[in-house]
C-alpha cells in the first residue's frame, strides 16, 4: 500500500489526557512527578497512533495521501486506511497535463463508517485517464479523532499509569498476579474496542 503522510499531527497525548486528569486517576496530589507523568501520557498516546500504532488507526488529526497506479488497481472503489476518516480533500489524476486533474466531488460518494473510509465512484462516471506511473492517482484525505472518545482516554490512562508505576520491564510476578491481571483485563477490553483489524489491498 503506497501511503504517504502529508501533514504531521500538531496535537499530542496531553490534548487527550491532561497531567491533572492523570494525577486524579492515580490519586497523586504532589507535583514531583509532573514531568514523568506528562512524558508517560505522550508515550502512551504515541504507541497507539498511526501506521506504527497498536490500534492501526489515526488518533491525532493529520493528512494522508494514498496513491494508485491506475483505476483498475483500486477497482474504482478506494479504501482509506487508518480511520476515523474526517474528510476527502481531493482526488488528483496525472493525465499528462499540468496541473494535475482533480476529480469532481459530484462523481463519487464518501462513506466514513466501518473499519475504513471508502470512496465509491458513481455508475456511468467517466474518470480521467492516468499516465503510466506508480503514483498516477492520489487521494488526499484527513483522518483522526475530532473528539477523543472516553474509551481511548481510559486506555491511555491505563498504559501511562502502568509505565509510571513500573519504570522497568514487568512480568507476572506471583505476589502481584491479581494487580497484573486487573491491568491486563482493562487494557485488553479497551484494546478490543478500539483496534482496527490489519488489512492491505
Backbone bond lengths (Angstrom), bond angles and torsions (degrees), N, CA, C in turn:
res aa  C-N    CA-C-N  psi(-1)  N-CA   C-N-CA  omega(-1)  CA-C   N-CA-C  phi
1 X - - - 1.450 - - 1.521 109.09 -
2 X 1.329 116.87 123.33 1.457 122.19 -178.54 1.528 108.39 -93.34
3 X 1.315 115.38 97.89 1.465 121.63 -177.42 1.516 108.77 -128.77
4 X 1.313 116.38 134.09 1.462 121.43 -176.67 1.529 109.82 -128.81
5 X 1.311 116.01 143.03 1.463 120.99 175.26 1.524 108.43 -83.23
6 X 1.322 116.14 125.25 1.459 121.58 178.52 1.525 110.19 -92.27
7 X 1.324 115.48 -47.11 1.465 121.23 -178.40 1.520 109.02 -130.80
8 X 1.313 116.65 120.87 1.455 121.60 177.67 1.539 109.56 -70.86
9 X 1.326 117.45 153.07 1.469 119.39 179.22 1.524 112.18 -67.86
10 X 1.313 115.46 148.68 1.462 120.88 176.21 1.528 111.50 -100.34
11 X 1.319 117.23 -15.09 1.455 120.61 179.81 1.523 110.54 -91.31
12 X 1.323 115.86 160.31 1.460 122.04 179.86 1.525 109.09 -135.07
13 X 1.327 115.50 -176.36 1.457 120.05 -178.45 1.517 114.07 -58.27
14 X 1.338 117.37 -29.94 1.458 120.98 -179.62 1.526 111.48 -66.49
15 X 1.332 117.15 -23.08 1.468 120.54 175.52 1.521 111.58 -74.24
16 X 1.324 116.67 -14.15 1.463 121.11 179.05 1.523 110.83 -99.70
17 X 1.317 116.14 -49.69 1.472 122.20 179.88 1.529 107.77 -129.22
18 X 1.321 117.32 121.78 1.460 120.71 179.33 1.530 110.44 -80.75
19 X 1.320 115.60 164.37 1.460 120.59 176.43 1.529 109.90 -61.73
20 X 1.327 116.52 -39.46 1.466 120.54 179.74 1.528 111.26 -62.94
21 X 1.334 116.74 -41.42 1.468 120.53 178.38 1.525 110.84 -66.10
22 X 1.330 115.90 -38.52 1.459 120.19 179.66 1.520 110.53 -66.39
23 X 1.317 117.00 -40.81 1.463 121.15 179.37 1.529 110.54 -65.55
24 X 1.319 116.64 -37.37 1.468 119.79 176.79 1.523 110.18 -65.91
25 X 1.332 116.07 -40.43 1.464 121.17 178.07 1.523 111.50 -60.10
26 X 1.342 116.04 -38.80 1.466 121.45 -176.84 1.533 112.81 -94.68
27 X 1.320 116.40 0.11 1.474 122.08 -178.70 1.534 110.82 58.98
28 X 1.314 115.85 46.26 1.466 122.66 177.14 1.525 107.99 -107.33
29 X 1.329 117.26 131.83 1.467 121.10 -179.09 1.525 113.26 -110.78
30 X 1.315 117.73 -24.48 1.465 119.86 -178.43 1.528 110.19 -83.75
31 X 1.330 115.68 170.09 1.467 120.92 -176.27 1.525 113.30 -107.46
32 X 1.337 117.83 6.92 1.460 120.54 -176.26 1.522 113.14 -62.48
33 X 1.338 116.80 -28.82 1.461 120.18 -175.74 1.527 113.02 -102.21
34 X 1.317 118.15 11.00 1.468 120.41 -173.38 1.533 112.82 -56.54
35 X 1.329 117.05 -44.61 1.466 119.45 -179.89 1.530 111.23 -65.25
36 X 1.315 116.56 -39.90 1.464 121.07 178.99 1.525 110.33 -67.25
37 X 1.319 116.57 -39.27 1.467 120.96 179.08 1.530 110.12 -64.68
38 X 1.328 117.04 -44.65 1.467 120.24 179.11 1.522 111.16 -60.77
39 X 1.324 116.48 -44.36 1.465 120.14 179.30 1.525 111.43 -62.88
40 X 1.333 116.98 -39.45 1.469 120.87 -179.64 1.523 111.29 -66.19
41 X 1.327 116.91 -37.96 1.468 120.97 177.03 1.524 109.82 -63.44
42 X 1.342 116.23 -47.00 1.460 120.80 -179.36 1.530 110.77 -60.24
43 X 1.322 116.76 -44.65 1.464 121.42 -178.46 1.526 111.50 -66.29
44 X 1.327 116.39 -40.45 1.465 120.18 -179.58 1.522 110.64 -63.65
45 X 1.328 116.75 -46.16 1.467 120.26 -179.35 1.524 111.01 -65.77
46 X 1.338 116.52 -41.69 1.466 120.17 -179.87 1.523 111.68 -62.76
47 X 1.332 117.24 -32.89 1.472 120.58 -179.48 1.529 112.23 -68.70
48 X 1.319 116.92 -17.07 1.462 121.48 -178.53 1.519 113.05 -97.61
49 X 1.321 117.22 -18.10 1.459 122.43 -165.56 1.528 114.45 -91.56
50 X 1.328 115.41 140.63 1.453 122.68 164.48 1.516 116.65 74.07
51 X 1.322 115.69 -160.86 1.461 122.36 -172.57 1.518 112.75 -64.67
52 X 1.315 117.25 -29.05 1.461 120.50 179.90 1.523 111.88 -100.12
53 X 1.310 117.61 1.06 1.456 120.87 -178.45 1.514 112.46 -80.23
54 X 1.313 116.17 154.63 1.462 120.00 -176.03 1.525 112.91 -75.38
55 X 1.331 117.91 -12.09 1.467 119.80 178.06 1.524 112.33 -88.57
56 X 1.334 117.77 -12.99 1.462 121.72 -179.26 1.535 111.14 59.76
57 X 1.319 115.89 32.64 1.454 120.74 178.54 1.532 109.55 -143.56
58 X 1.322 115.74 167.24 1.458 121.61 -179.81 1.524 108.76 -92.01
59 X 1.316 116.14 122.02 1.463 120.77 177.98 1.530 110.30 -88.61
60 X 1.328 116.37 -59.31 1.464 121.65 -177.56 1.528 109.94 -86.01
61 X 1.335 118.74 135.64 1.467 120.77 178.99 1.527 111.87 -56.12
62 X 1.331 115.99 133.11 1.468 122.05 -179.14 1.524 108.25 -161.06
63 X 1.325 115.49 174.72 1.468 120.67 -176.76 1.527 110.96 -118.88
64 X 1.345 115.04 135.49 1.458 123.02 176.60 1.530 109.77 -119.20
65 X 1.338 115.31 163.60 1.459 120.69 164.21 1.526 107.19 -133.79
66 X 1.327 115.08 128.22 1.467 120.17 176.53 1.518 108.53 -106.71
67 X 1.347 115.51 132.14 1.464 121.11 -175.18 1.526 111.63 -107.18
68 X 1.353 113.80 149.17 1.460 122.01 173.29 1.528 108.38 -135.81
69 X 1.333 115.68 153.67 1.462 120.09 178.84 1.526 112.18 -85.70
70 X 1.344 117.21 -24.81 1.467 121.23 -177.60 1.517 109.38 -161.06
71 X 1.312 115.83 169.02 1.467 119.19 176.75 1.521 110.99 -68.61
72 X 1.319 117.06 -33.73 1.464 119.27 179.27 1.524 110.64 -66.14
73 X 1.341 116.65 -28.46 1.469 120.31 179.69 1.520 111.69 -65.27
74 X 1.325 116.70 -28.66 1.466 119.27 178.00 1.528 111.91 -106.29
75 X 1.337 116.39 2.23 1.470 121.74 176.22 1.530 111.67 55.98
76 X 1.322 115.27 30.86 1.467 123.55 177.20 1.528 112.66 59.19
77 X 1.319 116.60 9.17 1.464 121.73 169.74 1.523 106.52 -127.47
78 X 1.302 116.38 119.14 1.459 120.54 -174.16 1.517 110.39 -105.85
79 X 1.316 115.86 124.56 1.465 121.09 176.81 1.524 109.30 -98.61
80 X 1.323 115.08 137.95 1.462 121.85 -176.30 1.521 108.74 -115.42
81 X 1.324 117.13 106.06 1.461 121.19 -174.29 1.526 113.10 -76.43
82 X 1.314 114.34 174.24 1.461 124.70 178.43 1.526 112.39 59.58
83 X 1.342 115.71 63.23 1.459 121.29 178.80 1.527 111.46 -70.28
84 X 1.338 117.14 175.34 1.463 127.79 3.91 1.533 112.39 -80.33
85 X 1.335 115.22 139.59 1.457 121.47 177.90 1.530 109.22 -73.16
86 X 1.321 116.15 131.56 1.463 121.27 174.74 1.517 110.10 -93.99
87 X 1.349 116.10 -52.41 1.459 118.98 -176.29 1.525 109.67 -166.27
88 X 1.332 115.60 150.74 1.460 121.60 170.70 1.521 106.97 -91.42
89 X 1.317 116.21 119.64 1.468 121.29 -176.19 1.525 110.62 -80.96
90 X 1.340 116.88 -45.69 1.462 120.50 -178.31 1.513 110.24 -167.71
91 X 1.337 115.10 153.24 1.465 122.21 169.02 1.522 105.76 -119.46
92 X 1.328 116.45 113.83 1.463 120.56 -176.72 1.528 110.34 -110.13
93 X 1.325 115.42 148.05 1.464 121.88 -178.58 1.532 108.99 -130.57
94 X 1.318 115.51 128.13 1.461 120.96 172.38 1.526 107.21 -85.92
95 X 1.330 115.44 99.97 1.471 120.12 -179.33 1.526 111.08 -108.43
96 X 1.327 115.89 18.33 1.459 120.73 178.60 1.501 113.73 97.18
97 X 1.312 117.06 -12.83 1.455 120.30 179.28 1.513 111.33 -93.20
98 X 1.325 115.01 176.39 1.461 120.64 178.44 1.531 107.90 -141.01
99 X 1.319 118.25 126.10 1.469 127.71 2.84 1.531 111.39 -75.83
100 X 1.329 116.26 -176.40 1.458 121.14 177.79 1.521 110.31 -61.75
101 X 1.330 115.62 147.19 1.460 121.09 178.11 1.526 109.71 -81.46
102 X 1.318 116.88 134.69 1.454 121.38 -179.85 1.526 109.81 -105.26
103 X 1.318 116.89 129.64 1.463 122.17 179.19 1.528 108.73 -70.25
104 X 1.324 115.90 133.58 1.461 120.73 -178.63 1.527 110.29 -66.31
105 X 1.317 116.10 139.23 1.470 120.28 -178.22 1.522 113.12 -64.76
106 X 1.354 116.86 -19.34 1.471 119.73 178.65 1.530 112.07 -77.34
107 X 1.341 116.98 -6.43 1.470 121.11 -177.92 1.522 112.89 -89.60
108 X 1.336 117.59 -4.82 1.466 118.63 -176.93 1.525 111.29 -149.90
109 X 1.340 113.81 160.25 1.455 122.09 175.14 1.522 108.94 -111.81
110 X 1.311 115.87 146.62 1.460 121.10 178.39 1.519 108.42 -115.54
111 X 1.333 115.14 128.92 1.465 120.93 176.78 1.524 108.01 -117.76
112 X 1.320 114.87 121.92 1.467 119.06 -177.30 1.521 112.35 -99.10
113 X 1.317 118.08 -5.11 1.449 121.48 -177.57 1.526 110.76 -82.87
114 X 1.334 115.66 158.68 1.457 120.12 176.11 1.512 112.27 96.41
115 X 1.322 115.63 -169.04 1.459 121.49 -175.83 1.524 111.18 -66.00
116 X 1.326 117.10 -41.02 1.463 120.82 178.33 1.522 108.85 -133.06
117 X 1.348 115.41 158.83 1.459 119.39 172.59 1.517 109.73 -71.39
118 X 1.312 116.20 157.67 1.464 119.47 -176.00 1.521 110.35 -144.94
119 X 1.333 115.38 139.21 1.456 122.36 173.25 1.517 108.02 -110.75
120 X 1.315 117.11 125.77 1.462 122.03 179.35 1.520 108.51 -117.39
121 X 1.329 117.22 118.50 1.461 120.70 178.61 1.529 110.10 -76.97
122 X 1.309 116.45 140.77 1.454 121.56 -177.01 1.527 110.50 -71.86
123 X 1.321 114.73 149.43 1.464 120.56 -179.43 1.529 110.10 -63.49
124 X 1.338 115.68 136.51 1.455 120.83 176.97 1.508 115.14 86.70
125 X 1.317 117.10 -4.23 1.467 120.39 -179.41 1.528 109.90 -73.41
126 X 1.331 116.63 135.08 1.463 121.66 175.67 1.520 108.19 -98.25
127 X 1.309 116.17 117.88 1.455 121.56 -177.29 1.519 110.81 -96.82
128 X 1.334 118.66 150.80 1.467 121.04 178.31 1.526 111.46 -57.95
129 X 1.320 116.59 145.08 1.459 121.23 -179.71 1.532 109.51 -85.68
130 X 1.332 117.39 116.34 1.470 119.40 -177.40 1.521 112.40 -78.04
131 X 1.316 115.21 154.70 1.470 120.48 172.82 1.523 108.28 -72.96
132 X 1.327 115.68 169.26 1.461 120.37 177.39 1.531 107.97 -79.22
133 X 1.323 115.02 105.52 1.457 120.65 -177.60 1.522 108.74 -163.07
134 X 1.335 118.37 142.50 1.470 120.03 178.91 1.517 112.85 -61.39
135 X 1.345 115.99 -23.76 1.465 119.89 -178.33 1.526 110.92 -122.39
136 X 1.315 116.08 43.75 1.465 120.60 -178.27 1.526 112.02 -69.30
137 X 1.335 117.45 -30.63 1.462 122.11 -178.36 1.525 108.02 -119.80
138 X 1.307 116.18 130.84 1.459 120.61 178.66 1.518 111.15 -126.68
139 X 1.305 116.43 131.01 1.466 121.77 177.77 1.528 107.84 -112.84
140 X 1.312 115.50 112.16 1.457 121.28 -178.96 1.521 108.43 -96.64
141 X 1.342 116.03 126.84 1.467 118.15 -178.57 1.514 111.83 -148.41
142 X 1.309 114.19 155.56 1.460 122.39 177.00 1.519 109.57 -103.40
143 X 1.318 116.17 139.34 1.463 121.14 178.82 1.517 108.97 -141.02
144 X 1.327 115.35 161.31 1.457 120.88 179.05 1.518 110.63 129.32
145 X 1.310 115.93 169.61 1.463 120.52 179.91 1.525 110.29 -82.77
146 X 1.325 115.74 130.64 1.459 120.56 172.04 1.526 110.34 -87.42
147 X 1.320 116.07 -27.60 1.460 123.00 170.09 1.523 106.77 -133.63
148 X 1.320 116.67 126.38 1.460 120.09 -175.87 1.533 110.22 -78.74
149 X 1.343 116.94 124.10 1.467 120.06 -177.32 1.526 112.68 -71.39
150 X 1.321 114.92 158.58 1.463 120.65 -177.12 1.526 111.68 -62.12
151 X 1.335 117.73 -40.44 1.465 118.52 -177.01 1.534 112.09 -66.97
152 X 1.332 117.70 -30.63 1.468 120.58 174.60 1.528 110.49 -68.57
153 X 1.320 116.48 -43.34 1.458 120.41 178.33 1.526 110.52 -61.32
154 X 1.319 115.55 -40.51 1.466 120.92 179.90 1.532 110.76 -65.57
155 X 1.324 116.72 -42.24 1.468 120.82 179.88 1.530 110.81 -62.56
156 X 1.311 117.38 -42.95 1.459 120.85 178.56 1.528 110.40 -62.38
157 X 1.317 117.35 -40.23 1.465 120.61 178.63 1.525 111.49 -62.74
158 X 1.327 117.30 -41.75 1.463 120.76 -179.46 1.524 110.62 -64.08
159 X 1.355 116.52 -46.62 1.461 120.32 -179.09 1.526 110.52 -65.04
160 X 1.327 116.69 -46.01 1.467 120.61 -178.01 1.527 110.99 -64.33
161 X 1.335 117.93 -42.84 1.466 121.37 179.76 1.522 110.93 -62.23
162 X 1.322 116.59 -41.89 1.463 120.14 178.78 1.530 110.87 -61.39
163 X 1.333 116.12 -42.93 1.461 119.83 -178.32 1.524 112.61 -71.26
164 X 1.319 117.10 -29.84 1.461 120.45 177.10 1.527 110.23 -71.08
165 X 1.317 115.58 -42.92 1.469 120.38 -176.85 1.523 112.39 -78.72
166 X 1.329 117.47 -19.51 1.467 122.35 -178.80 1.523 107.73 -127.24
167 X 1.310 116.19 96.33 1.463 120.46 -174.78 1.526 112.89 -81.24
168 X 1.329 117.09 -5.87 1.460 121.38 175.87 1.511 109.00 -128.51
169 X 1.331 116.50 174.34 1.461 121.03 179.77 1.522 110.17 -58.08
170 X 1.344 116.57 143.64 1.459 121.00 -176.95 1.519 111.46 -117.42
171 X 1.327 114.72 156.48 1.459 122.06 175.65 1.525 107.84 -132.85
172 X 1.314 117.05 171.23 1.462 121.56 176.21 1.521 109.51 -81.82
173 X 1.313 116.13 74.81 1.464 121.74 179.44 1.530 108.50 -70.48
174 X 1.339 118.43 132.03 1.475 121.54 -172.28 1.520 114.54 -51.75
175 X 1.328 118.48 -38.81 1.460 119.92 -177.22 1.523 112.42 -71.25
176 X 1.342 116.80 -16.36 1.456 120.70 -179.90 1.523 111.24 -116.26
177 X 1.304 117.26 16.49 1.456 121.29 -173.92 1.519 112.46 -58.11
178 X 1.331 117.59 -41.57 1.454 120.55 -177.88 1.525 110.67 -63.76
179 X 1.334 117.02 -44.34 1.458 120.39 178.87 1.524 110.39 -63.40
180 X 1.314 116.49 -45.99 1.454 120.54 -179.48 1.523 111.59 -59.97
181 X 1.325 116.36 -42.21 1.457 119.56 -178.92 1.530 111.23 -68.48
182 X 1.328 117.41 -34.03 1.460 119.98 178.00 1.523 110.97 -66.51
183 X 1.334 116.66 -42.96 1.458 120.87 177.25 1.518 110.00 -63.41
184 X 1.334 115.85 -44.67 1.461 120.65 -179.03 1.531 110.89 -62.18
185 X 1.324 117.52 -39.88 1.459 121.15 -179.61 1.525 110.58 -63.49
186 X 1.345 117.16 -49.84 1.456 120.18 179.81 1.509 112.33 -62.80
187 X 1.316 116.35 -41.96 1.463 122.07 179.89 1.527 110.89 -63.27
188 X 1.334 116.28 -48.89 1.459 120.43 -177.83 1.511 112.57 -65.33
189 X 1.314 116.94 -38.57 1.467 121.61 -179.43 1.525 110.72 -63.90
190 X 1.338 116.82 -45.79 1.462 120.97 179.77 1.524 111.07 -70.18
191 X 1.317 116.35 -37.65 1.461 120.54 179.30 1.526 110.82 -61.23
192 X 1.320 116.70 -41.50 1.459 120.95 179.68 1.524 112.00 -65.54
193 X 1.322 117.07 -29.66 1.457 120.55 177.72 1.526 112.18 -71.24
194 X 1.319 116.54 -34.12 1.463 120.79 -169.03 1.524 114.76 -104.86
195 X 1.324 118.07 -24.64 1.464 120.04 -173.92 1.525 111.39 -70.17
196 X 1.326 115.35 135.57 1.464 122.00 175.53 1.519 107.94 -95.10
197 X 1.343 118.47 129.15 1.474 119.58 178.48 1.525 111.06 -57.97
198 X 1.327 116.01 140.42 1.461 119.90 -179.74 1.528 109.56 -70.54
199 X 1.311 115.48 137.46 1.467 120.45 175.57 1.531 108.09 -151.64
200 X 1.311 115.99 158.48 1.456 120.38 174.81 1.525 108.02 -153.22
201 X 1.343 115.77 136.18 1.460 119.05 179.08 1.521 110.72 -127.12
